[in-house]
Amino acid sequence: MSFQWNTILAPEEVVQRDFTISLQYRNIVVGFILIAGIVVFFQSFYIGIVIVLLGGLYWLYLSNAKHYAFTDKRVVLVDSFFGKSVVSIDYKQITDIEVYQSAMDQLGGWGTLVINTAGTHVPEVRISFLANVDAVKQQLDEIRDKKG
């Protein structure tokens, strides 16, 4: 499911890259939840069903709630599941970009991108569970260098 960026962006603004939480991360987490639900199902029918349903709801949340984009003007982060939260960071406000990957993150192929800013109400933005986080950082660096 693709996010409708035209509802957030300015009329002349162009998305250069959009992304969301890693599909592999979503599948692994929900797989563990479903396995736990099936195991519990044999002990307690109702609790097993509840765990499986919550796992499905969590998968829907991870699939549909988090949307990120690099545009030709800014970084846009949207959280929209029940309600909507939009954070926008102009490229000239970014002071530093960091990547964090634990051993488990490296095995899974995802990581956390941390964007430090100056002059905003959000001094640090963490975008977790991104696939190919090094490539995402590299593209953000390239776009930011062109704007600087």
Buried (B, 14 or more C-beta within 10 A) or exposed (E): EEBEBEEBBEEEBEBBEBBBBBEEBBEBBBEEBBEBBEEBBEEEEEEBEBBBEEBBEBBEBBBEBBBBBBBBBBBBBBBBEEEEEEBBBEBEBBEEBEBEBEEEBEEBBBBBBBBBBEEBEEEEBEBBBBBBBEEBBEBBEEBBEEEE
